């Protein structure tokens, strides 16, 4: 295996834990509690808080940033949420929900500050140009506590990989919904779970099915994303640091009992 293949394999290996744990707080009871305390309508802090790091983003623009959800959802959810919470307050509320989730879910993790440091090395070394949500959260205020920093770092690395993956998809001529359909872990059912009406999900599925190389394009986008993440890991971390990151994230996956981890 070449060095380039090795870091791409590492990027692929750490993806599930970053993707799952970096986004776990977004649907957590902790986020719902912060949302209620802020006076926001139910299930609106995720959309308002995540996008507010870029300011008061119009609903149509926010829908494009998120990619996976239908536009009607943002037109319905964002205006009343914006009326309740200005952008700086929404960012603080979103970060607070991450911090609360981290204290509940990550407090027993061994040396969370060290893993956060390694992840932030990757974040700080990454070029954020054209990766809007990642750019916003990369430059947002970071928590001071080690446990809270770990949860925040996982979220920002998730934004990084997501931005790179969206870029890879578009370079290969796939929309995000088409990628969802191509993904063996996604498909039409996932579209339905992300607020697409049944008729729209059917239309998207049929249109995606007319691309005979749909699954191949999706696999190439995954490989391209892993390659770019691998290059970043190689430039941001030394060999021993990459091995340590790999080990610590594997331990975190086992601690969280994620599918595929040794104790899941």
Steps between C-alpha positions, in 0.01 A plus 500: 500500500634845408512786750219676311284188510576464870374845598192463277428171676537677835258770386250232400548313829436801723205629297223308681592615851543862392181494295287337768636663815562834332129519426347316794417815696299636206207270583567468874283572805763754598441701181124477551541637853710796386251560220210516746693729737569738211131509409554351156239286326569125531759355261620841382828556688689258274415698187525842664811437709705314243443760227517805730879470520484668155255767619136533402507272198185518283300175505572422132874542556493296821326218313784495247761498777345201675435320173309201627168660601221639278470878467151516649638395838722809525224732379276358772749476790752782466289820498332438840832378646679812376228714659570341838880475497756723328799338331759538783252367757410209270868408464542508878189284548617246244846484660341469844297201384822338377665573835214352701491189283877465538480518879235227501655277234877557504594571863633147553725510192870463581694828455238679289719810479774314315260363238348848462851642445571250223169571328551876523843462341322358197234772509753781525713362216205469261435751222142612559452684171168411332402284800255747653366316805843365587651848462244641740545237768878486458512865599228489768585537867607167648408368845762496775424169674668187367182295468313784333796565269494137388133514404552829319808370316311191382225726367741728313693209343163361392427834331840480330446155356145585404614806307767304318253224420244744359773648279598152379138415422451814294828444316362161396159635403298374796261695719485423871159326472636287216793403723256408776318271258827341384627443854421144617441648847261761358250456220144620460417425863763746617353770277166441668667532841647837399169671426463421127134436414433157353429629149822706497699204634355282224593756234856533634541124515374456143727778369802354680419159355538640152870552565645154420828584671338652809654257751840521333499881518403481868785257574746725316380798706555303820851407386575857399384627840715245683799596284463871578446431871799266495723769349389738774569245773848445352578873494346588838628209708824308532501123453485434877221757538297334223543165670391655829196661337407165345533323835312761700212518253477118497484510880231769479298289256522204737409721797194628314421145376476608139424230240819330390693587814645213706240521778196597290 
